[in-house]
Amino acid sequence: MKSLKILFVLIFFIQFKATSQNLQYSLDINSYGTAYSKEESPFWIHSNKRGRVNESSNLTGWINGEAQYFITENASIEVGMGLLYHDGYNSKLKFDESYLSFENSWLNITAGRKQREELFLGLSASNESILWSLNARPLLGFRIETTKPVFLFNDHGIGFTGSFGEYYLDDERFVQNVRVHHKSFNLVYKSAGNFQLSAGLQHFVQWAGVSPEYGKLSDGWEDYLRIFLGGQGDNEAGVAENAEGNQIGSYEVKLKTELSDYKIELLYNHLFEDGSGRMLFNTPDGRYGIFIEDTYKLSENNWIKALMYELYYTLDQSEGSGTTDGDDNYFSHNLYKSGWTYENRIIGMPFITMNDNRIRVYNNTLVAHHLGITGMAFNSYPYKLLNSYRINYGYKGNDVLDNKILSSFLEVEVYNLNNLNINIQVGADIISNAPANVGAGILLTKTLY
């Protein structure tokens, strides 16, 4: 009932006719229905849906409102709230968003739970990073980040981007009340023309919490300083948490340029979970990608507006590295047994999947090829096409799988009038050692200003 009262207040606030020219507001109402041939939907019907759709969902609805007040031309305060309900696993009413943020021309500060920006026109399998996709609902916490490169001189040359965040995992998991520390930093070089190169890293650490095996885990300032620096702490029972095992990070390199009327981005993510990975002993594991977009205005009705290809490779995992911390077993952990998940969904790239009980990581040794294409069909119908081919081997040290899966997904906007959008979706999984799985969905979105 409390959530419903908040929703009514939100609707009233959004619909209120503000006289100030400094205030902008909107309200989105969404309804999504799916049907499929097996007990769980095809891969791209439920993956990267921001935690709004899970494997057994048939009906989903969410409503999001936001209001933005401009303090100056380049600085604003924004408040947003959204409610979500879906059937299937974990069916209940929950917050899709609830946040307060400040933003100026280069900096954003957000407190609460906010959906992340979709990049690459939704064509990527992991969006911003191999570690942090759109596969799970946003984490609850605090984040400060640059919104664009900050240059030392003028608007080009040497600069940087960075972010810092602290989050709280409030879901049901093996270790309860887990905290997540996050930081990123990238050096950026931008020419006076259209060339930009950035290189840096992202770093996450799960820490603290209450374990059913060892009780309360250390959560003091000294422990925080150790995990911040990637060191090691102990819980009150003297059991080593080994932050080099419950942390996960990635080195990231990105190149952006424009050739003629094409925007081109090349990217590489190298993931690591311990010292062997940080020393690149798990090479060539990671994500390799290229994104190409036609920016010519008269090409809006082209069949192909943009495309993206990505290769995901996780077969090495520091095996045979000659170090004591080899065999990484990505996104999994012996103490934090729920691994790098939130509400039983992988936070990082969705190709790494969980077991039938959706409790532990079951498949993290794989090779995946992913291709995304978007454009305009017949000059009238915007579409997005995703095709992913992957070979799954199971998890490190216990290669229990050996299957090949082709997952396809097509979304077409068939109606757009008076701020009402209707999208039709079809998806299919063709599996080497099991019957195919097919499904379809319809998404209705109504936007009010």
C-alpha positions, 0 to 999 in steps of 0.5 A, a space after each residue: 500500500 505504501 508503494 501505491 501511495 507513492 505512485 499516486 503522489 508521483 502521478 499527481 506531481 508529474 501531471 501538475 501544470 508547472 508555470 516555471 520554464 525551468 521545470 521539465 517532467 515526463 511520465 512513461 507507462 509500459 506494458 509488456 506481454 510474452 509467450 514462449 514454447 518452453 518453461 523459460 523464454 528465449 535468451 534475448 526475450 529476458 536478457 538485458 531487460 534492466 531486471 524488468 523481465 525474468 526467464 519465466 515472466 509473461 506479464 510485466 508493467 512499469 511506470 516511471 516519472 521524472 522531474 528536472 529543475 534547471 538551476 542554471 543553463 548547465 546545472 539541474 536537479 532531477 528526481 525520479 521514481 518508478 514502480 515495477 511488477 512482473 510475474 514469474 520468479 520473484 513476482 512482487 511490486 518493487 521500485 524500478 527507480 527511486 533517485 535524486 541526482 545533480 548534474 552540470 556540464 561535466 559531473 553527475 551525482 546520484 543517490 538511490 536507484 537509477 536505470 543506467 543509460 543504454 549505449 550503442 543504440 541497444 546493440 551491445 550484449 553488455 552495454 558499458 562494460 563486460 562487468 556491468 550490463 543492463 541485465 539486472 535491476 539497478 543497484 541501490 546506492 550512491 554514485 559520482 561520475 564524470 559525464 564526459 571527458 574533462 580535459 586539462 586544456 581547452 576541449 581536447 588534448 589530455 584528459 580523464 573520466 572517472 566514477 566512484 560508487 558505494 552500493 548495497 545488495 538488498 536482495 535475497 542471497 547466500 551472504 546477506 547485507 553485502 556492500 559493493 564498492 566501485 571505482 573507475 578511471 580512464 586517461 583520455 586523449 582527444 585530437 583537435 579533430 575527431 579522434 579519441 583514445 581512452 584507457 583505464 580500468 573498472 574495479 568492483 569489490 563485494 565486501 562485509 555482510 552476514 554469512 550463514 557459515 562464518 557470521 558477520 564479516 568485517 566492515 570497519 574503516 580499516 577493512 574498507 581501506 584494504 578493499 579500496 586498495 585491492 587488499 585482503 581483510 578478515 572476518 571476526 571469525 578470522 576467516 580470510 575474505 580474500 578481496 582478491 577473490 571477491 573482487 572483479 575488475 577490467 582493463 578497458 581501452 576505447 577508440 572513437 573516430 569518424 570517417 566520412 559520415 560514419 562514427 566508428 568505435 573500437 573497444 576492448 575489456 580485459 576482465 580480472 578477478 585476482 592477481 593473475 588476471 591483473 598481470 594479464 595471465 588470463 589473456 586473451 579473455 575479455 570482450 572485443 567489439 566494433 560499433 559503426 553508425 551512419 550519421 548522415 542525416 539523409 540515411 535515417 530511412 536506410 535499412 542499416 543505420 548502425 551495426 555492432 559486432 562483439 567477441 566474448 572469450 573466457 576459456 583461459 581464466 588464468 589456468 596454468 599461469 604458474 601462480 597460486 591464484 590461477 583458475 579464476 572462475 569468473 563471477 563466482 566466489 567461494 565465500 560470496 556464493 551468490 557471486 556477481 549477481 543481483 536478484 538472481 541475475 548476472 550483473 555483467 555480460 548475460 552470456 554467463 548464466 546461473 544453474 537451474 535453481 538460479 542460485 550459483 554461476 553454472 556457466 562461465 567458460 564460453 566463446 560468444 559471437 554477437 551481432 546487432 543491427 538497427 535501421 528502418 525497414 520499408 521506410 516506415 518500421 524501425 527495427 533492432 536485430 540481435 544474433 548471438 552464437 555461443 559455445 558453453 562449456 560450464 564453469 571452470 574446473 567442471 566443464 559440465 556443458 558442451 552445447 552450442 546455442 544460436 539466440 536471435 531476436 527481432 524487435 519492430 516498432 509497428 505503431 507510433 502516434 500521439 506518444 503511444 508506441 507499439 513494438 512487436 518482438 520475436 525471439 528464438 534459441 536454437 540449441 545443439 542438444 535440445 529442442 528449439 525454444 521460440 517466443 514472442 512479445 508485445 511492448 506498449 509504451 505511453 509517454 505523458 509530458 
